[in-house]
């Protein structure tokens, strides 16, 4: 189980949203690069970046902050980024900057052929982000809920060669209400692609509960507000997961 701290970027700052609403942003740091270094020192083995402005506009918007994080981490751990990635040139530019994975969200839903082309062009570098509310996939920074069922859509990517699927329960994200474990495990069991959970992590009990169903195919979890508001200690959680993994 991989624990992945989230750094959500809005107007160059590190923030957290509640249920994806930009007007409900809490600023946790004016220095995202320093925050990235902090999570590395706390034992993070991967970082999850989201360009929130880019998710809404459809193009990268926080380039200075992203570049500063890449420079601060200096290839010590992998970095993945989502938000506003809608074409192959953007993917190539980010990978050249030093990102390890790019996350395709809205474009994966509206244009699955784009995902297939990206996997062909950049093998092993593509993650699909599926965000859902009550099992229905949402796009455009969660502003629009589609008619797609998350499990059915996920199966369309199985032969493309994506690295993994990030599954976010919108109703839980940023709300500190616990992970939707049944829905996440159900998705992981429905596909052969590793699934990374996202949304709702509150404390150590949530991590333990995810570890209990890791055999379903849940490869990791993205953690946001809990580590910023200190209801979960990242280092303690990672040490616990390491102990569970060797059992």
Phi, psi and omega in degrees: 000121181262125177263122189238106177295141180260138171237103181267128187253126175223119181054038177080002182247159177271118184228172167228140178257163169252118179055033175075012183270118183298328181285353177248049181266132173251123180277124179253340179198141173269000183230083182301326180296319177295324178294320178299317178296321179300313181291327175298315180295334179276002174105008179299140179248001173196152176240145179245115179253143174229124172273094185294319177299319180294326179299327181273324184274336181088011177209156182302137183231347184240046187298319182298317179293319179298315180296322180293324178292315179302317180294321182292319181287324173054045174066016180286327175220156179293151176233134175241148184222137173228163178114105175081018180264104188233002180207163184294326181295321177297318177300312181301318181298317181292319179295324177293329178292335180124004174291150181264328180219147171242146184250122178259122183250272182305315182295333178293330181278314185279338184211075181303332179297331176296319177298316180298317179295320180295320178295324178292318184283325185228069185301137178079003185247358189251127174243140176258131176257118178247117180252133187223149173235117183055037177085354180261134183287137177246150182226181177054055180064031178073010183285339184228126176264127183267182177269000183284135170278136188299320182294317180296317180293321181300323182294339179290342183265357190299325183266003184279333182094026177289154182289317184191174176240129172264120181251116180248126173271107184302321182298335182262338191296126178073005185260352179056043182247010181093157182282144173279080186294316179303316181292321180293315179296321179299316178295316181299324179286337184278345183230162177268355181275137176302141180246134175252123181282152178204139175104115171102351181302130184240317186206187184297330180296325177296320179293318178299318181296322177292318178300327182294337181244020183297336180293345178289344181118011177280114187266343183185180179213138177268133184239130182238261189307326184300321181278338177279325178267001171065032168273351175222130177266116185300315182297316178298318181295318180294320178296320178297315180298320178298321178294319179295321183296333182268357180284000000 
